[in-house]
């Protein structure tokens, strides 16, 4: 009995009722590869899924004639599911993709609230899976990953906490401050990892001569940050950081203005990564800084289309009328990696797709993806830079201001105080 067979046989024991935990026999539709895609189309994380309609249309057109695998042509079907920005819902719809739709591979992104439950369902059911858009530590260690062996069915590519710490502290080094940092870390996988004393930002406080003012994890969603602002003002905070959903940050930033709190630097992940969210914050978005996972300045090309990052960003703007979004490159890259694995699998079943996925060594539009080189098994890192929103006309431009962790990405301007 193979390992996969044992996994599925064991899965039938104990009267397991949840569809997401049931065994998933591989029943391959004639000459068709099915890709399941889970993302938060609705809810507070929906801004992460903004490029999805454009990406899905482009990929479906690209594979309209099928793909070659093992000397045969396979049609490609993509089944898109909404996690509703809920981890429980993400697990449920992944179970549906596995049990009802019988997908061959699952792809996902958009923070640990989506990637972790999706990957867990795939790992339990022996279904190949590739994810991104979650720092690798919350994704790997948040799922109980063992650095000695990694995971069997699930693979992930993105930057890590070491990179975000390097980028954020690199930004903070560019202006004179008192080095006192107010922390907004929610009680979720990201917030708990970023605020972890050994793995997160507090671990570098001494070496970077930073003082973190951490009032404790807040529960998201949150519409009242008065206690945090009061403590930041009392401690003389001049830098604010965190990993905050856009609605929460909107409340915090508006209340800062109301209560007269004016930090010199605000570098907050999630909330200020997207043009739509930044535009919603109004004129006070000018000067907010953030990490930049991908941009038109990143010197990479698509393995599927040959487009450069700049060309993909321009195509998105032409088609949608919207400014480029840093998730755009990562959405595209999910399908680069998944389709490459399907092509290499020979159409021989889940084990062959799993093996092809684990052996990925591919230059993508977000950088090189290789799951064999670490930092831990089944994980590959992508480069990270830092940017600042500068007012431009009626909107804002995200300018690269820090590249110490990604020298291949050119700097486009200097950091300015808020």
C-alpha positions in Angstrom: 0.0 0.0 0.0 1.4 3.4 -1.0 1.7 6.3 1.5 -1.2 8.0 -0.3 -3.4 4.9 0.0 -2.6 4.5 3.7 -3.5 8.2 4.2 -6.8 7.8 2.5 -7.6 4.5 4.2 -6.9 6.1 7.6 -9.0 9.1 6.6 -12.1 6.9 6.4 -11.8 5.7 10.0 -13.4 7.2 13.0 -16.6 8.4 11.3 -15.0 11.6 10.1 -17.9 13.8 9.0 -16.3 17.0 7.8 -16.0 16.9 4.1 -12.6 18.6 4.2 -11.2 15.7 6.1 -12.6 12.8 4.0 -10.3 10.8 1.7 -10.2 12.1 -1.8 -9.9 9.3 -4.4 -8.2 10.5 -7.6 -10.8 10.3 -10.3 -9.4 12.0 -13.3 -11.8 13.4 -15.8 -10.8 12.4 -19.3 -7.9 14.5 -20.5 -8.7 17.4 -18.1 -6.6 19.0 -15.3 -8.6 20.8 -12.7 -7.1 23.6 -10.7 -8.9 24.8 -7.5 -8.3 28.4 -6.5 -9.3 29.8 -3.1 -9.1 33.5 -2.3 -11.1 36.1 -0.3 -13.3 37.5 -2.9 -15.4 39.2 -0.2 -14.8 40.4 3.4 -12.1 42.5 5.0 -9.3 40.8 3.0 -11.0 41.2 -0.4 -8.5 43.8 -1.4 -5.9 41.0 -1.8 -8.1 39.4 -4.4 -8.6 42.5 -6.5 -6.5 41.3 -9.5 -8.2 37.9 -9.6 -10.8 38.5 -12.4 -8.0 39.9 -14.6 -5.6 37.0 -13.8 -8.2 34.3 -14.3 -9.3 35.7 -17.6 -5.7 35.9 -18.8 -4.8 32.4 -17.6 -8.0 30.8 -19.1 -7.3 32.4 -22.4 -3.7 31.2 -22.3 -4.7 27.5 -21.6 -7.8 27.6 -23.8 -6.2 25.1 -26.2 -5.0 22.8 -23.3 -1.5 22.0 -22.2 0.9 19.1 -23.0 1.7 16.6 -20.4 3.2 13.1 -21.0 2.8 13.5 -24.7 -1.0 14.2 -24.4 -3.0 17.3 -24.5 -5.1 18.1 -21.4 -7.8 20.7 -21.1 -7.5 23.0 -18.0 -10.4 23.9 -15.8 -10.0 26.5 -13.1 -12.6 26.4 -10.2 -12.6 29.6 -8.1 -13.9 29.6 -4.5 -14.5 32.5 -2.1 -13.0 32.1 1.4 -15.1 35.2 2.5 -11.9 36.3 4.5 -12.7 33.4 6.9 -10.3 30.6 7.8 -13.2 28.3 8.5 -14.8 29.1 5.2 -11.4 28.6 3.4 -11.2 25.1 4.9 -14.8 24.3 3.8 -14.5 25.4 0.2 -11.1 23.6 -0.1 -12.9 20.4 1.1 -15.5 21.0 -1.6 -12.8 21.4 -4.3 -11.2 18.1 -3.1 -14.3 16.0 -2.5 -16.9 17.4 -5.0 -14.9 18.9 -7.8 -12.0 16.4 -7.5 -9.4 19.0 -8.4 -5.8 17.8 -9.3 -4.1 20.8 -7.6 -5.1 23.7 -5.3 -3.6 27.2 -5.4 -4.2 30.0 -2.9 -2.8 33.2 -1.4 -4.0 36.2 0.6 -2.6 35.9 4.2 -2.5 33.0 6.7 -6.2 33.2 7.2 -6.5 31.7 3.7 -3.3 29.8 2.9 -3.0 27.9 6.2 -6.5 26.2 6.3 -6.3 25.6 2.5 -2.9 23.9 2.8 -3.9 21.9 5.8 -6.9 20.4 4.0 -4.7 19.5 1.0 -2.0 18.0 3.3 -4.7 15.9 5.1 -6.2 14.6 1.9 -3.1 14.0 -0.2 -3.8 16.7 -2.8 -0.9 18.8 -4.3 -1.1 22.5 -3.2 0.9 25.6 -3.8 0.4 28.9 -2.0 2.0 32.3 -1.6 1.3 35.8 -0.1 1.9 34.8 3.5 5.3 35.3 5.2 6.8 31.8 5.3 7.1 31.5 9.1 3.4 32.1 9.9 2.5 29.7 7.1 5.1 27.0 7.9 5.3 27.1 11.7 1.7 28.2 12.1 0.8 24.8 10.6 3.1 22.9 12.8 5.8 22.4 10.2 9.0 20.4 11.0 12.1 22.1 9.6 13.7 18.7 9.2 11.1 17.4 6.7 8.6 20.1 5.6 5.3 19.0 4.2 4.5 16.2 1.7 1.8 17.8 -0.4 2.0 21.5 0.2 4.5 24.0 -1.0 4.8 27.8 -0.4 6.8 30.7 -1.8 7.1 34.2 -0.3 9.4 36.3 1.8 9.9 35.8 5.5 9.9 37.8 8.8 13.7 38.2 8.5 13.1 40.1 5.2 10.2 42.3 6.5 12.3 43.1 9.6 15.2 44.1 7.4 13.0 46.2 5.1 11.1 48.0 7.8 14.2 48.7 10.0 16.0 49.8 6.8 13.2 52.3 6.2 13.3 53.6 9.8 17.1 54.1 9.5 16.6 56.7 6.8 15.2 59.4 9.1 16.3 60.7 12.5 13.8 59.5 15.2 14.0 58.5 18.9 13.7 54.8 17.7 10.6 54.3 19.8 8.1 52.1 17.8 4.4 51.6 18.6 3.2 48.1 17.6 -0.2 47.3 16.2 -0.2 43.5 16.1 -3.6 41.7 16.0 -4.4 38.4 17.6 -4.1 36.4 14.4 -1.3 34.2 12.8 0.4 37.2 11.3 0.2 39.4 14.4 1.4 36.7 16.7 4.3 35.8 14.5 5.4 39.4 13.9 5.2 40.2 17.7 6.9 36.9 18.7 9.9 37.6 21.1 12.2 35.1 19.4 11.0 35.1 15.7 9.5 38.6 15.2 10.4 42.3 15.5 11.1 42.3 19.3 14.0 39.9 18.6 16.0 42.7 16.9 15.2 45.5 19.3 18.6 45.4 21.0 20.7 45.1 17.9 18.7 47.9 16.1 18.5 50.1 19.2 14.7 50.1 19.0 12.2 50.3 21.8 8.9 48.6 21.0 5.8 49.8 22.8 3.5 46.8 22.6 0.1 47.3 24.3 -0.8 43.7 23.5 -2.7 41.9 20.7 -5.9 43.5 19.6 -9.0 41.7 18.4 -9.8 42.3 14.7 -12.1 43.9 13.6 -11.6 46.9 15.9 -13.2 50.3 15.7 -11.6 51.9 18.8 -7.8 52.3 19.1 -7.9 55.0 21.8 -6.1 52.9 24.4 -3.3 52.2 21.9 -3.0 55.8 20.8 -2.9 57.0 24.4 -0.1 54.6 25.3 1.9 55.5 22.1 1.6 59.2 22.9 2.6 58.6 26.6 5.7 56.7 25.5 6.7 59.3 22.9 6.3 56.9 19.9 7.7 58.4 16.6 7.4 55.2 14.5 4.3 53.0 14.1 4.3 49.6 12.7 2.0 46.6 12.4 0.3 44.1 10.2 -3.2 45.4 10.1 -6.3 44.8 7.8 -7.3 47.9 5.9 -10.6 48.6 7.8 -8.7 48.4 11.2 -6.0 50.7 10.0 -8.5 53.2 8.6 -10.1 53.4 12.0 -6.7 53.8 13.8 -5.3 56.4 11.4 -8.5 58.5 11.5 -8.4 58.4 15.4 -4.8 59.4 15.4 -5.8 62.6 13.6 -8.7 63.2 16.0 -6.5 62.7 19.0 -3.5 64.7 17.8 -1.0 61.8 17.5 1.5 62.5 14.7 4.3 59.9 14.3 7.2 60.7 11.9 7.1 57.2 10.2 4.2 54.8 9.7 5.1 51.5 8.2 2.2 49.1 8.4 1.7 45.9 6.3 -1.5 44.7 4.8 -3.4 48.0 5.2 -1.1 50.2 3.1 -0.1 47.7 0.4 -2.9 48.5 -2.0 -3.8 51.6 -4.1 -7.6 51.2 -3.4 -7.1 51.1 0.4 -4.6 53.9 0.4 -6.9 56.1 -1.7 -9.7 55.4 0.8 -7.5 56.9 3.6 -7.5 60.2 1.9 -4.7 62.9 1.9 -3.2 61.4 5.1 -2.0 58.5 3.0 0.9 60.7 1.7 4.1 59.4 3.3 2.8 56.0 4.6 5.5 53.4 4.0 5.2 49.6 3.4 7.0 46.6 2.2 6.9 45.9 -1.6 6.7 42.3 -2.7 6.4 43.1 -6.4 6.3 46.1 -8.6 6.8 47.2 -12.3 10.4 47.8 -11.3 11.1 44.1 -10.3 13.4 42.7 -13.0 11.5 39.4 -13.7 9.5 37.9 -16.5 6.6 35.4 -16.7 7.5 31.9 -17.6 4.1 31.6 -19.3 3.9 34.8 -21.4 7.3 36.2 -21.4 5.9 39.5 -20.1 8.1 41.6 -17.9 6.8 42.9 -14.5 6.3 46.3 -16.1 4.4 44.9 -19.1 2.1 42.8 -16.8 1.4 45.9 -14.7 0.6 48.0 -17.8 -1.7 45.3 -19.2 -3.6 45.2 -15.9 -4.1 49.0 -15.9 -5.2 49.0 -19.6 -7.7 46.3 -19.0 -9.1 47.5 -15.6 -8.4 51.2 -15.5 -6.9 50.6 -12.0 -3.3 51.1 -10.9 -1.1 48.1 -10.5 -1.4 46.0 -7.3 1.5 44.1 -5.8 -0.6 41.0 -5.5 -0.9 40.9 -9.3 2.5 39.3 -9.9 1.9 36.8 -7.1 -1.5 35.8 -8.5 0.1 35.2 -11.9 3.0 33.3 -10.4 0.7 30.8 -8.7 -0.5 29.6 -12.1 3.1 29.7 -13.5 4.1 27.1 -10.8 1.0 25.0 -10.9 0.9 24.7 -14.7 4.6 23.9 -14.8 4.0 21.0 -12.3 1.0 19.7 -14.3 3.0 19.7 -17.5 5.9 17.8 -15.9 3.6 15.3 -14.1 2.8 13.3 -17.2 -0.9 13.0 -16.2 -0.1 10.1 -13.9 -2.0 11.1 -10.8 -1.5 13.1 -7.6 1.9 11.6 -6.6 3.4 12.6 -10.0 2.0 16.1 -9.6 3.3 16.3 -6.0 6.7 15.2 -7.1 6.8 17.6 -10.0 5.7 20.4 -7.7 8.3 19.6 -5.0 11.0 19.6 -7.7 10.0 23.1 -9.0 13.0 25.2 -10.2 11.4 28.0 -12.2 12.1 31.6 -13.0 8.7 33.4 -12.5 7.5 37.0 -12.6 8.1 37.3 -8.9 11.6 35.8 -8.9 13.1 32.3 -8.9 11.0 29.6 -7.2 12.9 26.5 -6.0 11.3 24.4 -3.2 14.5 22.3 -2.7 16.7 25.1 -1.4 14.8 26.3 1.7 15.0 28.1 4.1 13.0 25.0 5.1 11.8 22.1 3.0 8.8 22.9 0.7 9.4 26.6 1.0 11.0 29.1 -1.4 11.8 32.7 -0.7 11.1 35.7 -3.0 12.8 39.2 -2.8 11.4 42.1 -0.8 11.9 45.9 -1.1 10.4 48.9 0.7 8.3 51.7 -0.6 6.5 54.9 0.3 3.3 56.4 -1.0 3.8 59.8 -2.5 1.0 62.1 -3.6 0.7 62.3 -7.4 -2.2 64.1 -9.0 -5.5 62.8 -7.6 -3.9 59.6 -6.4 -0.7 58.2 -4.9 2.4 56.6 -6.3 4.3 53.8 -4.5 7.9 54.7 -4.8 10.7 52.2 -4.0 12.8 53.8 -1.2 14.6 50.8 0.4 16.3 47.9 -1.3 18.8 46.5 1.2 17.1 43.0 1.0 16.6 43.1 -2.8 19.4 45.0 -4.6 18.1 44.0 -8.0 15.1 46.3 -7.5 16.1 49.9 -8.2 15.4 52.7 -5.7 13.1 55.4 -7.2 13.1 58.1 -4.5 14.0 59.1 -0.9 11.9 58.5 2.2 10.2 61.7 3.5 8.7 62.2 7.0 4.9 62.2 7.3 
